[in-house]
Amino acid sequence: MFIHNMKKTIGYLLGASLLFMTCKPKDNKSITYNNEVFTRCDTTPATVLAKGLPIHYPASMFTMDSIIGIVDFQASDFFIHLYNEKGQAIGNMVRKGRGFGEITDYNDFIIKKEEGIVSFYSPGKIIEYDVLAYLSDSTSYIKEYPLPAEVYQKSSFYHNAVRTKSGKYLLIESFDENRLVTVNGKTCNVYKTYPNISGEGTEKDAAIFRYASKMAIKGDYSRIAFGTYIGGVLDILQIDDTLGISPVKTLGIYKPVYAKVKNSPDAITWGDETPIGFEAMDTSDRYLYTLLNGTLGKNLKAKDAINNPPFTEKISIFDWNGHAVKQTYTGKKLMGLTNKGDSICYAVAYDDNYSLLKIEPFK
């Protein structure tokens, strides 16, 4: 949930076999901020499906058909815990380890709901886990796909990567100076631009987006959204059929205020006056379902923060054009969130023992 500490960018050519194309918007004006994008807040009571979940720290969630998945950030054995819609445990997958299909450390999983796939990037390759095949006791539910050699040989500093349905590679978040790189056949599209959210230049803008931002990809891969943890900025990009990238909307809600890391001048973190932004994000074809906090960093350090942490109790919903659609109050401290279409959300509540919740935000 917290630090993804990246660095700078990629370059121009990946040998003779890959052609690089750079995508740039026409301008990069500074954005304005409005923390009242939601003019009202409804109330939607949450139904408790299960209590005492055997997880250490819920990092994210997903749904597939009638399956609810919870990703454990601090897993000791399995990273993903599976439940049915009644809240009953039905399995665990993605073992912590060094064997085939195992991973040693948590990185963001990319969920391909329509395909029933959990995707994970490990340096040089993409690992895909077929959830439905796993639950049917298939022995071939794990597949590994190496990145194109030219890409990996050029830079090992990719943070995440995913394959589209057609098998083309959509590379997410480079550690280098390029923000996003996509591979379409022998063409690499490079998207370098960050929105001007800090007023202090691209390096600071990039550092803010690289610190624990939440990300969601539309099911048809036509759009991708990022929500910053430091401050509350929602940035939506469009991806065309050739995997070219262009901006759609940048919505400024809370202005990013960061703190510098001692003895590491290029690194940033949240500080006492940092508005805490997006803590979870999932998507349907129409909407983005998010946990948008707004509390200040100093409240995370308060004496009673361990027993009464300032997690948000609201679900904030946006459309894919960056418009605020609805905000609803649940009465529960929420740590994870996922949605099944636009009728049901599932969440993890912070309480004495983590609880699994069902919420109907539009009811």
N, C-alpha and C positions, 0 to 999 in steps of 0.2 A: 504494500500500500504506500510505502514511503519512497525511498530513494532509488532513482534510476539515474546515476551520475554519468552523463555522456561527455564527449568532447567535440571535435570539430567536423571536417567534411571529406568528400571523396575527390574527384578530379575530372579529367577530360576524356581520355580514351582507355578502354579496357582491351588493349592489344588491337590487332587488326580485325578481330572477329565481331566486336561490339561497337556500334555507333552511338555516341552520346548526344542527347538532345536536351537542352535546358529550357525549363518552363518558367517564365517570369511574368507576374502581373504588371500592369502598366504603372502603378504607383504603389506606395507603401506609406500612406498617411497614418498618423497616430490615431488610435481609436479613442472614443469617449466611453465613460462608464456610467451605468445606471443600475443600482442595486434594488430597484423597484420594478423590474421587468414583469413580475407577477403582480397584478393589481388586486387579487383576492386569493384566499386559500380555503379550500373546502376541507371537510373532515371525512375520512374514510377509515372506519375501525378495521383493525387487523385481526385475523383469525389465527390462533396458534395451532399449528399442525403437529409440532414435535418440540420437546424440551430436552435439554441436556445433550446437545449435539457433541460428538466426540472429536472436536476440532480444536486447534490451538489458536488460529487467527484467520478468519475468513477474508481472503484477498479479493475474490470475485465469485460470481455465480453465473449459471446458464440454464436454459431449458432446451429440451429436444423432445418433441412429441409429448409423452406423459412423464418424462424424466426431468428431475431437478438435480443440478450438479453444484456442489460447493467446492471451491478451490481453497485449500489450506496453505496459507503463506508460510507457516512454520511447521510443515509436516514432519513427522518422525518416521513414517512408513509410506503412506500413500498421499499423493497430493490432491486427489479428487475423490470426494465422497458423493455417492449417488443415492437419491431418494425418489420414491414415487409421489404422486400427487396427494396421497394421504399422509405424507410425512414419514413413511416407513423406509428404513434403510434397505437398499437393494444391492449394494456393492461398493467396492473401492477400486480405483484404477490409477495408473501412472505411479509406479513404485519409485521410491527414492533409492538410487543406487547407480552403478556404473555398467550394468548389463544392457543387452539389446532392449531398446524401448524405455529404458530407465533414465532418469535425470538426477543430477546431483543437487542442483539449486533451483529455486523458483525464479522463473521469468514469466512475463505475461503470456498466458495462453490466448490464442485467437480462436473463437468459437464459430464454426461454420454450421449454424443451426439447420439450414435446409438440407445439408448433406450429412448431418449426424456426425460431424467430425470435430474433434478437439485437436488444434494444431499448435505445435510448439517448435520454436527455433532454437537449435543447438548449433554452435559455430560450424558453418559449412554445410548444414543440412536442415531440412524440415522434417519433423517427426509428426505423423498423423495417426490419431487414435480413433477408430471407428467404435463409437459408444454402443450402438445397437448390436454390432457384431460381438463386442465384448460380453454384453449381457446374454447373448445367445450361445455363449461358451465357444465361440469361434477361436481357433488357434492362430488365425491370421488377421487379427484386428489392428496390428501395428504395421505401418509402412514408413520407410525412410526415403527421402528424396534429396540427393545432393544438389546444392546450388550449382549453377553453371560455373565451370572451373575458372573462367576468365574473371567472373565477379569475385569469387572468393580469393583468388590469387592477388587481385588488386587491393582488396581491403578485407580485413577480418573483423572490422569494427561495426558490423551490423547489429542492431539491437533486437530486431524482430523481422520475421518474414513469413509470408503465406502464399500458397498457390491458389489461383482462381480456378473456377470450374473447368476451364479449357486447358488447364495445366500451365498457363503463363504465370510468371512469378511477379507478385506484388511485394516488393521489399519495403518493410516498414521501418522507419526511423534509423538512419545511419548514425554512428558515433562520430563520423567525420563531418566535414563542413557542409555536405549535402544533407538536406532534411529528409527527403524521401527519394528512393530510387525504384523505378519499376523496370522490369525486363519483359519485352514483348518480341519474341523471336531473337533476332540479332541486334535489336535496338534497345538501348537503355534510355529511359526518360528520367532526367534529374530535376527535382523540384527543390530549389534552394531557399525560397523566401519564407520567412516567418513574419506574421503580422507585427506591426509596431505597437507592442503592448506595454513596453517599459519606458519608452522615450529616451533610452540610453544606448541604443544601437543593437545590431543584430546579435552580437555575442550574448548580451543579457537576455534578449528575447528568446534565443535558442536555449539558454540555460534554464529559463523558467519552464519552457515546454518540456524539457528533458527531465524535469524533476517530478517524478511520480504522476505524470499526467495520465488521465484515463482516455481510452480510445475505443471506438466502435466502428465497424464496417457494415454498411448496408448489405443485405443478403445478396443482391445482384452485383455487388462490388462497384456500384456507380458512384457511391459517396463514402467518405470517411470523415469521422468527427473526432476532435481532440478537446478535452476539457482539462484545464490546468488545475493543479492542486494548490499551487501558490497563487493566490488571487482566484478569481472566477472568470476565466475567459473560455468561451466556446468557439472553436474554429472549425468550420466545415469546408471540405474540399470536394471537388468533383473529379471523377476518374472516367475518362472516355473509353471507347471500345479498344483503342490501341494502348491503353494504360497511360495516356497523357493526363497530367494533373493541372487543375486550375482552381482558383478560390471561388467559393460561393458566398460565405458570410462569416464575419468575425463579430461575435457579440461580447461586449465587455460588461461584466456584471460587478465584480469586485476587482479593484486595481491591484495588481501584483506588488506586494511589498516584501522584499526578501532580506535575508541576513547573510553576511559573508561567513565562510568557514575559516576558522583560524588555521594558519599555516598552509592554506590552500587557496591562493588568491583568485583562481578561476572558478572555484566551486561556490555554490550558493545553497541555502537551506531556508526553512521557514523560521521566523523570529516572533517576538512578542506581538508585533503590530501587523503580522501577516494575516490577511483574511484567508481562512481555509476554504478552498473552492470545491472542486468535484472529487468526491470520494468513491463513486461508483457510476458505471454507465453501461447500459444495454440498449438494444435497438429492435424496432419492428420496421416494416416497410414504410410506415408513416411517421413514427415518432422515435425520439431519443428519451429513454427513461433514466433519470439521474438522481444521485444523492448529492445535492449542492448544499454545503454547510453554511458558511458565512461567519462562523465564530472566529475570534482572534486567536493567534497562536499562544498568547499568554494564558488563555483558558485551558489549553492542553497541559499546562504546567501547574495548574492550581492544585492546592493541597488535596481536594476531594476528587481530582480528575480520575484517579484509578477506580474509585468506587462509583463515581458519577461522571463519566466522561462526556464531553460535549458533542456527541454524535448528533446529527440531524434527525428529526422525527418527521421530516417532510419528504415526499417524492416530488421532484420537479421535472415536468415533461415539456420537451421542445419538439418542433417539427424539423424536417431535414433542410429547411430554409433558414433555420436559426431563430424562429419565432417562438416566444414563450406561449405554451398552450394551456397548461394547467399545473397548479401546485395543490397538493393535498396533504393534510396532517393525519398521521397514523396513531399518535400517542405512544409509539415505541421508538427507542433509540436504535437506529438502523446502521448496520455495518456492511451489508452486501445487498445487491438488488439484481433481479433479472425479471424478464417479462415473457409471458406466453401470448403472442399476438398483442392485441390492444385491450383485452378483457381482464387479464389476471397478471398480477405481479407477485413474485415470491421474494422474501427478504430474510436476512438473518438479523435477529434482534440481540442487542447486548443486554444481558441480564445475568443473574447468578450463574446460570448455565445457558449457553447460547440456545436460542429458540428459532425454529423455522416458522415463518409467517406466510399467510396468504392474504393478498390485498386486491380489491377490485376498484381501481382508481377512477373509473368512469361510471360506476354504479350510482 
